[in-house]
């Protein structure tokens, strides 16, 4: 996933799966909390769901993606829906955890935060998601609680890394104190 997209054709739906070890390190070494009803709204083939199941073995985990894929064995339930059209009545999640398509990240985060206001929301994003005048109103309305900056760039294609820094962004309900950690 090139930061400048030079010479590369983007994958359909911005489908770049997060390497399992990136999710595993974060969930097992840095992420705190006990969660019981979890949604992975952009699940792809389920790599994140597998690690979520390892970290929260007793949780009810739902996997969703906009494209119809195979069953995800680590999920209790799999949907094929546009997450932006899901309603709170669908479930009362206490953790929403994903690597969203960058082109829809702001909309996905906003939908998660505003629809499930009691949930902790965790997104793997480019670090430069913090910038841009266009996103200033978003940050004013939805300040992030924690940012875990990846010191090692992940490879989303299996062919090396790109020129972009990444971080886990965590929004916790009713937490206004902000914390940045380099991992």
FENLIN-V455522 format. One record per backbone hydrogen bond with DSSP energy under -0.5 kcal/mol. NH is the residue of the N-H (numbers start at 0). CO is the residue of the C=O. E is the energy in kcal/mol with one decimal. If there is no record, write none. Layout:
BEGIN
((NH/CO/E) (NH/CO/E))
END
This chain:
BEGIN
((7/4/-0.7) (9/7/-0.5) (13/10/-2.0) (14/11/-1.4) (15/13/-1.3) (21/18/-1.2) (22/18/-1.3) (23/19/-2.8) (24/20/-2.3) (25/21/-1.6) (26/22/-2.8) (27/23/-2.5) (28/24/-2.1) (29/25/-1.9) (30/25/-2.3) (34/32/-0.5) (37/59/-2.9) (38/94/-2.5) (39/61/-2.6) (40/38/-0.6) (42/39/-0.6) (42/63/-3.5) (45/42/-2.5) (49/45/-2.1) (50/46/-1.3) (51/47/-2.7) (52/48/-2.5) (53/49/-1.9) (54/50/-2.4) (55/51/-2.8) (58/55/-1.5) (59/35/-3.2) (60/58/-0.7) (61/37/-3.0) (62/76/-2.8) (63/39/-2.5) (64/78/-1.0) (68/66/-0.8) (72/70/-0.7) (74/71/-1.8) (75/60/-2.8) (76/60/-1.2) (78/62/-2.8) (80/64/-0.6) (82/80/-0.8) (84/81/-2.7) (85/82/-1.7) (89/86/-2.2) (90/87/-1.5) (92/90/-0.8) (93/36/-2.8) (94/36/-1.4) (95/119/-2.5) (96/38/-2.4) (97/121/-2.2) (99/97/-0.5) (103/100/-1.9) (104/100/-0.6) (104/101/-1.0) (107/103/-2.7) (108/104/-2.9) (109/105/-2.6) (110/106/-2.4) (111/107/-2.4) (112/108/-2.9) (113/109/-2.6) (114/110/-2.2) (115/111/-2.2) (118/115/-1.9) (119/93/-2.2) (120/170/-2.6) (121/95/-3.1) (122/168/-2.5) (123/97/-1.9) (124/122/-0.7) (124/166/-2.6) (126/164/-2.9) (128/125/-1.8) (129/126/-1.8) (130/127/-1.2) (135/132/-1.0) (138/134/-2.3) (139/135/-2.3) (140/136/-1.9) (141/137/-2.7) (144/169/-2.0) (145/169/-2.2) (146/178/-2.1) (147/167/-2.8) (148/146/-0.7) (148/180/-2.6) (149/165/-2.6) (150/148/-0.6) (155/153/-0.6) (156/159/-0.5) (158/159/-0.5) (161/153/-0.5) (166/124/-2.4) (167/147/-2.5) (168/122/-3.3) (168/166/-0.6) (169/145/-3.0) (170/120/-3.1) (171/169/-0.6) (174/171/-1.7) (175/173/-0.6) (178/144/-1.9) (180/146/-3.1) (182/148/-3.3) (182/180/-0.6))
END
